[in-house]
Amino acid sequence: MQLQFVGCGDAFGSGGRSNTCFHVTGDHVNFLIDCGASSLPALKRQGIIRDGIDLILITHFHGDHFGGLPFLLLDAQFTRRTRPLVVAGPEGIEARLAQVMEALFENSSKTKQRFELSVVALRPEEKRSFGAVEVTPYPVVHGESGGPFLAYRVEAGGRVIAYSADTEWTETLIPAARDADLFIAEAYYYDRIVKNHLSLTTLEAHLAEIRPKRLVLTHMSDDMLGRLDTLAYTAASDGMIVEL
């Protein structure tokens, strides 16, 4: 199984990076985690076949994690996709998806798809199965608008992938990522503490409790990108592949 960082940037494209979108593939699994506004061109640049994707997991409704869905869904329609697709995310996702579709492309939410589209709301700490993928969401802290906000613990192919999503430190990250084969964690700043975001030094203080087998940092600001050569941890880059 492998995970490819289609995009690992922050909301403002720091370092010229694409918005958050991770592509996971393996025996019987092919899914995305988040679909930020720039995801469709990034998927195309990396030669990823969108028709093979069965599931898209959305962590929250900010544009750099959610705003690429209208483009991806319309592209699927116009390229005559027939394979069913599931979009799953926080409660309220069905209404939010219709709203963003209409905001970007009038009447697009009312167009009958050529393929079966299922939109599924996930409840915190309730495990859901989507074929060979098992997903447990955990609530995280990232402000008041654009939520609910979820981190994910994903089990597939005998491996565990955890993703913090955007959040300040919260104790739910411990069960979400404990002993994960891969923990993808936001590290927006190095040591600066700001509301709703996670710094690397704060994360480091809890790594002994989380015990991830592999840690990859993502969603980094210019502050972090300027320190890449000095970091003791792997930092994501667009197109990077992690074998699991």
C-alpha positions, 0 to 999 in steps of 0.5 A: 500500500502507498500514500502519495501527497498530491498536495501538502500545502497550507491554505495560502500555498506557502512554498508554491505547494498545492492544497491538502490532498492525499491519495492512498492505493493498495490491494482493494483500496483507492481513496483520497483524504481531503480534496483542497481547491487545487486538487484536480490539477494536482491529480492530473499533473501527477498522472493519477487516474481519478476514475479509480478513486472509490472514496473521498474522506473530508476532514472539514469544510475549509476551502483548502481541504474541501474546495476541490470537490466541485471541480472533481465531481464535474470532471467526473461527469464530463469524462463520463465516469460510471464507477460509484463514488462515496464522499464522507465527512463531518456531519452536514456534508451533504448540505455543504457540498450542495452549497459549494457546488452552487457557489462555484457552478450554478445548478451543478448540484441539481445535475443528475450524475452519470455515476452513483454518488453517495454522500455520508456523514461521519460521527466522531468516534464511530467506526465506519467501513467502506469496502476494505477501508475502515475509518474512525473519526476523532473530533479536533479543534480548529475554530468555529466556522468550517466544522465540525472538524475531524482527524482520521484513523484509517485502517486498510491493507493491514496498515493504520494511517492517521491524519491530524487534519488542521487542529491545535493540540487536543488529547483526541490526537492520542487515540487517533494516531497511537501506534499508527504505521503512518501519522501525518501531522500538521506542523504549521509553525515550529514553536509559535503557539497560535489558536487552531493550529499545531506547532512542531514543538507542541507535537513533539511533547506528545510523541512519546504518548502517540508512538507513531511508527512513522511521522510525516509533517504537513500543512507547513507555513513559511516559518516551517518551510524555512527550517526543512534542512534542520528538522529531525522529521520527514516533511511532506512535499507535493508528489512524495510517496510513502510506502506502507 
